[in-house]
Amino acid sequence: MHHRIYFSPGIFGFGRLVSYDYFGHLDAALSRRLRAEGDTVETYVAHVSPTASIRRRAATLSELVTRTCGTPDPGGAPIHLIGHSTGGLDARLVASSLDQAEPMLSSNGWRQRLASVTCINVPHRGTPLASFFTTVSGAQVLRALSALTFIALTIGSPPLAAVSALVVALSRLDHALGLEVGVIDRTTETLLHVLGDARSAEVREYVDAITKDQGAMVQLMPESMDLFALGVVDCPGIYCQSTASMAPAPGAGTFVRTLGRPWRTTSAMIFATLERISARHSAMYPCTAPHQNPGAEEMMLRAFGARPSSHANDGVVPIHSQVWGKLAWVGYGDHLDVLGHFSDRSRRAERSRAASDSRHVDWLYSGSAFGREQFEAMTKAIADGLIASARAGNRPRG
């Protein structure tokens, strides 16, 4: 059987930027598992503005599928949509019945081939972090963090002096003094300068798009997602699955483990700030579904030994906001770990690096201990869902 997989990135994500493939590790892992079953696969990545409105991002994803999926014939290759973070909401919107009244999301007939939607650490019920990113200083922080993500994943540790300035600025949150936008802007410029002229222009265009269009940040606020959850109806016949993770709340032990590693210490401080904001809880607009998912609750109990608190999150999204459809996998991990952006010093990683120059980089240090074993378990669970959805005649929802 032949599969067509479409990836959609999220808040810190991108498709392919200056030859770096953000979904590279996930793409390789899922493709390997499908081929091991005797299937073939084609993969595509939607190039969407990281913080544009969900509707605009979904239209881009829909257009990509329409342009590349081949024949709209129902007998064609099954189509799978996989979204990380906000990208999962793009996929849900494309797969919903809304395109009946929205020309921008028209499927042009390929809907009959849509077998599954997979949401990886997606804020189905919103995230408190979005409320912070909608502020003037928050938007600049997101711009700086996006530049930092690209640089850390592609060339390694950025200049500590520049990143330390961002950490100092973020530490002001503890004292309610506000953030100095000028300091954050200068940090971003310093980071972009590291790339050199050739790569800096493309990355600058990417990070500048964040301040030009903040539609998604407004929509990801828990108050807004309350309406999204009510208005977006998942179509029957499409297999719906999700993954969810949380990182341990940062404490003294987290920073002790970073001693002697300045870049890891700085990274841990950034994660601690993001985790603290994401842990905010509102009784009026909780980032959780009103009705518990029994299967998900049981999986969380097995994974963590107890039900995670309402404050538990992966550094960006509360864990209870990530549950949707069939919960395929749950465990410890941060928002970037689940894409394969974790530290891996195994022999297998060394062989892979020698063959493809692709390495696992854990720039957002959370102390989650997510590694090769967890990544393999998660990707197996996702791949099993893709295969089952493509081979089942009625493609039941999870």
NORFENPE-V335773 format. One record per helix or strand of 3 or more residues. SS is the DSSP state (H for helix, E for strand). FROM is the first residue (numbers start at 1). TO is the last residue. Records with the same first field share a line. If there is no record, write none. Layout:
SS->FROM-TO / FROM-TO
This chain:
E->2-8 / 40-46 / 78-84 / 114-120 / 239-246 / 326-332
H->24-36 / 54-68 / 86-95 / 97-100 / 103-105 / 110-113 / 128-133 / 136-155 / 160-175 / 181-212 / 215-219 / 222-231 / 252-256 / 262-278 / 294-304 / 319-321 / 337-339 / 347-356 / 372-391
